[in-house]
Amino acid sequence: MPGSPASASIFSKPRLSFWQIWNMSFGFMGIQFGFALQNANTSRIFSTLGADAEEIPLLWIAAPLTGMLVQPIIGYFSDRTWHPKWGRRRPFFFFGAVFATLALIFMPNSSSLWMAGSMLWILDASINISMEPFRAFVGDLLPSEQRTSGFAMQSFFIGVGAVIASALPAIFTYLGVANTADPGEIPNSVRWSYYLGAAAFISCVSYTVLTTKEYPPENLEAFRQEGQHRRLGDEFRETFSGLFQMPKVMRQLAVVQFFTWFGLFCMWIYTTNAVTEHIYGTSDTHSERYNEGANFVGTAFAVYNGVSALFSLLVPTIAARIGRRMTHLLSLVIGGFGLISIYFIQDPQWLLLSMTGVGIAWTSILTIPYALLSGSLPAERMGYFMGVFNFFIVFPQFLASLGLSYLIKLVGWAPIQVIVFGGILLIIAGLMTLRVDDEEKA
């Protein structure tokens, strides 16, 4: 409970070296292998198994729904976990990685839509179990003046992992692995991408688990007694009551996050369909032209993540000069115009320029909101409130899963128009950043 001896200033926070921040962030590269493969290839897998364009958002509903359920609960439990060998957050990193690795192996071997949808549920839940405590990890171990750098380092590894993972189908195709398959079969280029992603996920997370030290509670016995007197119902009730206890900065950022992640979900769900139809001129999932376009989407996603990795090195400096709010505003606007520009593209090579803008936005999305938020949160409830904050990442995705299919079916939008809509939402999110208080120096 807040104010108790066990929960008051649980961690001491000396400044960490560059390599200590490197080690504690490295696992995020593995997590991003799973996340990037999911984002770039799930719609392709669904389409290959027979899903129509208006069905795809509903099949994607697993991702945000599991996030809404898993992230606050995992954040809550990770705050109240301590193992003398494993520490506080690392048990969640590792066991989430184990289940995500298994899901990555089974996902490309799906023989039906229901199986692919089920694997997406398991994969996304497992990624969330590993990923959510990583955000609290920065708040746990780094002093305030190093947090922007800590989140930027996470963004760097997210970018590096996603560059490789997003490009894997194209790389395997270049190496001679088959990029087409019989109707209802997933191409081998996609299968082997998932297998390699599974190996990277468990390896990178294990590296962070083995090389990073966590600090124990100051009063370990009181900490344990506090956990023993709690019941499961109390924990679930407190988890979701956090929506009504949010600090002011968190409430302001919630609006920014809503528009941001609704726009991103438009991109993740429909970029493959938009590019193959609007630029490559086909919706035949078994044709060579379609699979060439789908591979190029992976390459484009690799570009935006590569730009993100490079831009993450500059974010702390830029934020120190013009402020974190203005950095986020400009980044989101650039990303929004990047998505809108896809509508005007005929040569697929220009898609890489559009994705450069998205990459700049993606860096800021993964860095600035968490840096703004962490300074306003009580240290003893860092994981808990980070989990609650992630509700405003997954809830807009949940609404997008339900609403985008109706936009396509009832309004008659093509996938490319959904992409433009996502760009407009990113610009709105950028403007909403001006309402956020920055209570600490960048």
C-alpha positions as CSV (number, residue, x, y, z in Angstrom):
1,M,0.0,0.0,0.0
2,P,1.3,3.5,-0.7
3,G,3.0,5.0,2.3
4,S,3.9,1.7,3.9
5,P,7.5,1.0,4.8
6,A,7.7,-1.6,2.1
7,S,6.6,0.6,-0.6
8,A,8.4,3.9,0.2
9,S,11.3,4.5,-2.2
10,I,11.9,0.9,-2.9
11,F,15.0,1.4,-5.0
12,S,18.1,3.6,-4.7
13,K,19.1,5.0,-8.0
14,P,22.8,5.7,-8.6
15,R,23.7,6.8,-12.1
16,L,24.4,3.9,-14.4
17,S,27.1,3.6,-17.0
18,F,26.4,3.4,-20.8
19,W,27.0,-0.3,-20.8
20,Q,24.7,-0.9,-17.8
21,I,21.9,0.9,-19.7
22,W,22.8,-1.1,-22.8
23,N,22.5,-4.4,-20.9
24,M,19.1,-3.5,-19.3
25,S,17.7,-2.4,-22.7
26,F,19.1,-5.2,-24.9
27,G,16.1,-7.5,-24.3
28,F,13.8,-5.1,-26.0
29,M,15.5,-6.0,-29.3
30,G,14.2,-9.6,-28.9
31,I,10.8,-8.4,-27.9
32,Q,10.7,-6.2,-31.0
33,F,11.5,-9.2,-33.2
34,G,8.1,-10.7,-32.1
35,F,6.3,-7.4,-32.3
36,A,7.7,-6.4,-35.8
37,L,6.9,-9.9,-37.2
38,Q,3.4,-9.6,-35.9
39,N,2.8,-6.1,-37.3
40,A,4.3,-6.7,-40.7
41,N,2.9,-10.2,-41.4
42,T,-0.3,-10.9,-39.4
43,S,-2.6,-9.3,-42.0
44,R,-0.6,-11.2,-44.7
45,I,-1.2,-14.5,-42.9
46,F,-4.9,-13.8,-42.4
47,S,-5.3,-12.8,-46.1
48,T,-3.5,-15.9,-47.2
49,L,-5.8,-18.1,-45.1
50,G,-8.9,-16.5,-46.7
51,A,-9.8,-13.4,-44.7
52,D,-11.5,-10.5,-46.6
53,A,-10.4,-6.9,-46.0
54,E,-13.3,-6.1,-43.7
55,E,-12.7,-9.2,-41.6
56,I,-9.0,-8.4,-40.8
57,P,-9.6,-5.7,-38.1
58,L,-11.9,-8.1,-36.2
59,L,-9.2,-10.9,-36.4
60,W,-6.7,-8.3,-35.1
61,I,-8.8,-7.7,-32.0
62,A,-6.8,-10.2,-30.1
63,A,-3.8,-7.8,-29.9
64,P,-5.5,-4.8,-28.1
65,L,-7.8,-7.0,-26.0
66,T,-5.0,-9.0,-24.5
67,G,-3.1,-5.8,-23.9
68,M,-6.0,-4.3,-22.0
69,L,-6.2,-7.3,-19.8
70,V,-2.6,-8.3,-19.4
71,Q,-0.6,-5.1,-19.1
72,P,-2.2,-3.5,-15.9
73,I,-2.3,-6.8,-14.2
74,I,1.4,-7.7,-15.0
75,G,2.4,-4.2,-13.9
76,Y,0.6,-4.6,-10.6
77,F,2.1,-8.0,-9.9
78,S,5.6,-7.1,-11.0
79,D,5.5,-4.2,-8.4
80,R,4.8,-6.8,-5.7
81,T,7.3,-9.4,-6.8
82,W,10.7,-10.1,-5.4
83,H,12.8,-13.2,-5.8
84,P,16.3,-13.3,-4.4
85,K,17.7,-14.6,-7.7
86,W,15.3,-13.4,-10.3
87,G,14.5,-10.0,-8.9
88,R,11.3,-7.9,-9.6
89,R,10.8,-7.5,-13.3
90,R,13.1,-10.2,-14.8
91,P,10.8,-13.2,-14.0
92,F,8.1,-11.6,-16.2
93,F,10.7,-10.8,-19.0
94,F,11.8,-14.4,-19.1
95,F,8.6,-16.4,-18.8
96,G,6.8,-14.1,-21.3
97,A,9.7,-14.7,-23.7
98,V,9.3,-18.5,-23.4
99,F,5.6,-18.4,-24.3
100,A,6.2,-15.8,-27.1
101,T,8.9,-18.0,-28.6
102,L,6.5,-21.0,-28.8
103,A,3.8,-18.8,-30.3
104,L,6.2,-17.5,-33.0
105,I,7.0,-21.1,-34.0
106,F,3.4,-22.2,-34.2
107,M,1.9,-19.0,-35.8
108,P,3.3,-19.5,-39.4
109,N,2.1,-23.1,-39.3
110,S,-1.5,-22.2,-38.9
111,S,-3.8,-24.2,-41.2
112,S,-7.0,-22.1,-40.6
113,L,-8.1,-18.6,-39.6
114,W,-9.2,-19.7,-36.2
115,M,-5.8,-21.2,-35.5
116,A,-4.0,-18.1,-36.7
117,G,-6.3,-15.9,-34.6
118,S,-5.7,-18.1,-31.5
119,M,-1.9,-17.9,-32.0
120,L,-2.2,-14.1,-32.2
121,W,-3.9,-14.1,-28.8
122,I,-1.1,-16.2,-27.3
123,L,1.7,-14.3,-29.0
124,D,0.4,-10.9,-28.1
125,A,-0.3,-11.8,-24.5
126,S,3.2,-13.2,-24.1
127,I,4.8,-10.2,-25.7
128,N,2.9,-8.0,-23.3
129,I,4.0,-10.1,-20.3
130,S,7.6,-9.4,-21.3
131,M,7.3,-5.9,-22.6
132,E,5.2,-4.1,-19.9
133,P,7.7,-4.5,-17.0
134,F,10.5,-3.2,-19.3
135,R,9.0,0.3,-19.1
136,A,9.0,0.2,-15.3
137,F,12.5,-1.1,-15.4
138,V,13.8,2.3,-16.5
139,G,12.0,4.0,-13.7
140,D,13.2,1.4,-11.2
141,L,16.9,1.6,-12.0
142,L,17.6,5.0,-13.5
143,P,17.6,8.4,-11.8
144,S,15.4,11.1,-13.3
145,E,18.1,12.8,-15.3
146,Q,18.9,9.5,-17.1
147,R,15.4,8.4,-18.0
148,T,15.1,10.1,-21.3
149,S,18.4,8.4,-22.3
150,G,17.1,5.1,-20.9
151,F,13.9,5.2,-22.9
152,A,15.9,6.3,-26.0
153,M,18.2,3.3,-25.6
154,Q,15.1,1.1,-25.5
155,S,13.9,2.8,-28.7
156,F,17.3,2.2,-30.3
157,F,17.0,-1.6,-29.7
158,I,13.4,-1.6,-30.7
159,G,14.5,0.0,-34.0
160,V,17.4,-2.4,-34.6
161,G,15.3,-5.5,-33.8
162,A,12.4,-4.3,-36.0
163,V,14.7,-3.5,-38.9
164,I,16.0,-7.0,-39.1
165,A,12.6,-8.7,-38.3
166,S,10.6,-6.7,-40.8
167,A,13.1,-7.4,-43.6
168,L,13.4,-11.1,-42.9
169,P,10.8,-12.3,-45.5
170,A,12.6,-10.3,-48.2
171,I,16.0,-11.5,-47.0
172,F,14.9,-15.1,-47.1
173,T,13.4,-14.6,-50.6
174,Y,16.7,-13.1,-51.8
175,L,18.5,-16.1,-50.5
176,G,16.2,-18.4,-52.5
177,V,13.6,-19.4,-50.0
178,A,10.1,-19.7,-51.7
179,N,8.0,-16.6,-51.3
180,T,4.8,-18.1,-52.7
181,A,2.9,-21.2,-51.7
182,D,-0.2,-23.3,-52.5
183,P,-3.6,-21.8,-51.6
184,G,-4.1,-21.8,-47.8
185,E,-0.3,-22.3,-47.2
186,I,2.0,-19.7,-45.6
187,P,5.1,-19.1,-47.8
188,N,8.4,-20.6,-46.4
189,S,10.0,-17.1,-46.5
190,V,7.5,-16.1,-43.7
191,R,7.8,-19.4,-41.8
192,W,11.6,-19.1,-41.5
193,S,11.3,-15.5,-40.5
194,Y,9.2,-16.5,-37.6
195,Y,11.6,-19.3,-36.6
196,L,14.5,-16.9,-36.6
197,G,12.5,-14.3,-34.7
198,A,11.7,-16.9,-32.0
199,A,15.4,-17.6,-31.5
200,A,16.2,-13.9,-31.3
201,F,13.4,-13.2,-28.8
202,I,14.5,-15.8,-26.2
203,S,18.2,-15.0,-26.7
204,C,18.0,-11.2,-26.3
205,V,15.7,-11.3,-23.3
206,S,17.8,-14.0,-21.6
207,Y,20.9,-11.7,-22.1
208,T,19.2,-8.9,-20.1
209,V,18.0,-11.3,-17.4
210,L,21.5,-12.6,-16.9
211,T,23.4,-9.3,-17.1
212,T,21.2,-6.9,-15.2
213,K,21.0,-6.5,-11.4
214,E,17.8,-5.3,-9.6
215,Y,17.8,-3.7,-6.2
216,P,15.8,-5.4,-3.4
217,P,13.2,-3.6,-1.3
218,E,14.6,-1.6,1.5
219,N,12.6,-3.5,4.1
220,L,12.2,-7.0,2.5
221,E,10.3,-8.6,5.4
222,A,7.7,-5.8,5.5
223,F,7.4,-6.1,1.7
224,R,6.7,-9.8,1.9
225,Q,4.2,-9.4,4.7
226,E,2.3,-6.7,2.7
227,G,2.0,-9.2,-0.1
228,Q,0.8,-12.0,2.2
229,H,-2.1,-10.0,3.5
230,R,-3.5,-9.3,0.0
231,R,-6.1,-11.3,-1.8
232,L,-6.4,-11.9,-5.5
233,G,-9.7,-9.9,-5.7
234,D,-7.9,-6.9,-4.1
235,E,-5.3,-6.9,-6.7
236,F,-7.7,-7.1,-9.7
237,R,-9.8,-4.3,-8.2
238,E,-6.9,-2.0,-7.5
239,T,-5.5,-2.7,-11.0
240,F,-8.5,-1.3,-12.8
241,S,-9.3,1.4,-10.2
242,G,-6.0,3.0,-11.3
243,L,-7.9,4.5,-14.2
244,F,-9.5,6.9,-11.7
245,Q,-6.3,7.6,-9.8
246,M,-4.1,8.8,-12.6
247,P,-1.8,11.8,-12.1
248,K,-2.5,14.9,-14.0
249,V,0.2,14.4,-16.6
250,M,-1.0,10.9,-17.2
251,R,-4.5,12.1,-17.9
252,Q,-3.2,14.7,-20.4
253,L,-1.0,12.1,-22.1
254,A,-3.9,9.7,-22.3
255,V,-5.5,11.9,-25.0
256,V,-2.3,12.0,-27.0
257,Q,-1.9,8.3,-26.8
258,F,-5.5,7.6,-27.9
259,F,-5.1,9.4,-31.2
260,T,-1.5,8.1,-31.7
261,W,-2.2,4.5,-31.3
262,F,-5.5,4.5,-33.2
263,G,-3.5,6.0,-36.1
264,L,-0.7,3.4,-35.8
265,F,-3.2,0.6,-35.8
266,C,-4.6,1.8,-39.1
267,M,-1.1,1.5,-40.5
268,W,-0.3,-1.9,-39.0
269,I,-3.6,-3.5,-40.1
270,Y,-3.9,-2.1,-43.6
271,T,-0.5,-1.2,-45.0
272,T,-0.1,-4.6,-46.7
273,N,-3.6,-4.4,-48.3
274,A,-3.1,-0.7,-49.2
275,V,0.3,-1.2,-50.8
276,T,-0.6,-4.4,-52.8
277,E,-3.9,-2.9,-54.1
278,H,-3.0,0.8,-54.5
279,I,0.6,0.5,-55.7
280,Y,1.1,-3.1,-56.9
281,G,-2.5,-3.4,-58.4
282,T,-3.5,-6.8,-57.0
283,S,-5.4,-8.4,-54.2
284,D,-4.7,-12.0,-55.3
285,T,-2.8,-13.4,-52.2
286,H,-1.4,-16.3,-54.2
287,S,0.1,-14.2,-57.0
288,E,3.8,-13.4,-57.3
289,R,2.9,-9.7,-57.6
290,Y,1.0,-9.7,-54.3
291,N,3.8,-11.5,-52.4
292,E,6.4,-9.1,-53.9
293,G,4.3,-6.2,-52.6
294,A,3.9,-7.9,-49.2
295,N,7.7,-8.4,-48.9
296,F,8.2,-4.7,-49.8
297,V,5.9,-3.7,-47.0
298,G,8.3,-5.6,-44.7
299,T,11.2,-3.7,-46.2
300,A,9.4,-0.4,-45.7
301,F,8.7,-1.3,-42.1
302,A,12.4,-2.1,-41.7
303,V,13.2,1.4,-43.0
304,Y,10.9,3.1,-40.5
305,N,12.4,1.1,-37.7
306,G,15.9,1.8,-39.0
307,V,15.2,5.5,-39.0
308,S,13.8,5.1,-35.5
309,A,17.0,3.4,-34.3
310,L,19.1,6.2,-35.6
311,F,16.8,9.0,-34.6
312,S,16.7,7.6,-31.0
313,L,20.3,8.6,-30.7
314,L,19.4,12.3,-31.3
315,V,16.2,12.5,-29.3
316,P,17.8,13.3,-25.9
317,T,19.7,16.2,-27.4
318,I,16.8,17.5,-29.4
319,A,14.5,17.3,-26.3
320,A,17.0,19.1,-24.2
321,R,17.1,22.0,-26.7
322,I,13.5,22.5,-27.8
323,G,11.7,20.6,-25.0
324,R,10.1,17.2,-24.9
325,R,6.6,18.5,-25.8
326,M,7.8,20.2,-29.0
327,T,9.9,17.2,-29.9
328,H,6.9,15.0,-29.7
329,L,4.7,17.4,-31.6
330,L,7.0,17.8,-34.5
331,S,7.7,14.1,-34.7
332,L,4.1,13.1,-34.8
333,V,3.2,15.7,-37.5
334,I,6.1,14.4,-39.6
335,G,4.9,10.8,-39.2
336,G,1.3,11.8,-40.0
337,F,2.3,13.5,-43.3
338,G,4.4,10.4,-44.0
339,L,1.3,8.2,-43.9
340,I,-0.8,10.6,-45.9
341,S,1.8,10.8,-48.6
342,I,1.3,7.1,-49.4
343,Y,-1.9,8.0,-51.1
344,F,0.0,9.9,-53.8
345,I,2.7,7.2,-54.5
346,Q,2.8,5.1,-57.7
347,D,6.5,4.0,-57.6
348,P,6.9,1.7,-54.5
349,Q,10.4,3.1,-53.9
350,W,8.9,6.4,-52.7
351,L,7.2,4.4,-50.0
352,L,10.6,4.4,-48.2
353,L,10.6,8.1,-47.9
354,S,7.1,8.0,-46.4
355,M,8.3,5.5,-43.9
356,T,11.2,7.7,-43.0
357,G,8.7,10.2,-41.6
358,V,6.9,7.3,-39.7
359,G,10.2,6.3,-38.2
360,I,10.8,9.7,-36.8
361,A,7.4,9.6,-35.2
362,W,7.9,6.1,-33.9
363,T,11.0,7.0,-32.0
364,S,9.2,9.8,-30.2
365,I,6.2,7.6,-29.5
366,L,8.4,5.1,-27.8
367,T,10.4,7.6,-25.8
368,I,8.8,11.0,-25.0
369,P,5.5,10.0,-23.4
370,Y,7.3,7.6,-21.0
371,A,9.9,10.2,-20.1
372,L,7.2,12.8,-19.5
373,L,5.2,10.3,-17.4
374,S,7.9,8.6,-15.3
375,G,8.7,11.8,-13.4
376,S,5.1,12.2,-12.2
377,L,4.7,8.6,-10.8
378,P,5.4,7.4,-7.3
379,A,8.4,5.0,-7.3
380,E,6.6,2.3,-5.4
381,R,3.8,2.1,-8.0
382,M,5.9,2.6,-11.2
383,G,5.0,-0.7,-12.8
384,Y,1.4,-0.5,-11.8
385,F,0.8,3.0,-13.4
386,M,2.9,2.1,-16.5
387,G,0.5,-0.8,-16.9
388,V,-2.5,1.4,-16.5
389,F,-1.0,3.9,-18.9
390,N,-0.7,1.2,-21.5
391,F,-4.5,1.0,-21.4
392,F,-4.5,4.1,-23.5
393,I,-2.3,2.3,-26.1
394,V,-4.5,-0.8,-26.4
395,F,-8.0,0.7,-26.0
396,P,-7.8,2.8,-29.2
397,Q,-6.5,-0.3,-31.0
398,F,-9.5,-2.2,-29.6
399,L,-11.8,0.5,-31.0
400,A,-10.0,0.4,-34.3
401,S,-10.4,-3.4,-34.5
402,L,-14.2,-2.9,-34.1
403,G,-14.7,0.2,-36.1
404,L,-12.4,0.0,-39.1
405,S,-14.3,-3.0,-40.6
406,Y,-17.5,-0.9,-40.5
407,L,-15.7,2.0,-42.2
408,I,-14.7,-0.3,-45.0
409,K,-18.0,-2.1,-45.3
410,L,-20.5,0.8,-44.7
411,V,-18.6,3.9,-45.9
412,G,-16.9,2.1,-48.7
413,W,-13.3,3.1,-47.8
414,A,-10.4,1.3,-49.5
415,P,-7.4,0.3,-47.4
416,I,-5.4,3.3,-48.7
417,Q,-8.0,5.6,-47.3
418,V,-7.7,4.0,-43.9
419,I,-3.9,4.8,-44.0
420,V,-4.7,8.4,-44.8
421,F,-7.1,8.5,-41.8
422,G,-4.3,7.1,-39.6
423,G,-2.0,9.9,-40.7
424,I,-4.6,12.6,-39.8
425,L,-4.9,11.0,-36.3
426,L,-1.2,11.2,-35.8
427,I,-1.2,15.0,-36.6
428,I,-4.1,15.5,-34.1
429,A,-2.1,13.6,-31.5
430,G,0.8,15.9,-32.1
431,L,-1.3,19.0,-31.5
432,M,-2.7,17.5,-28.3
433,T,0.8,17.3,-26.9
434,L,0.7,21.0,-26.4
435,R,-1.8,20.4,-23.5
436,V,0.7,18.2,-21.6
437,D,2.6,19.6,-18.6
438,D,6.3,18.8,-18.5
439,E,7.1,18.8,-14.8
440,E,10.8,18.0,-15.2
441,K,13.6,19.1,-17.4
442,A,14.4,17.0,-20.4
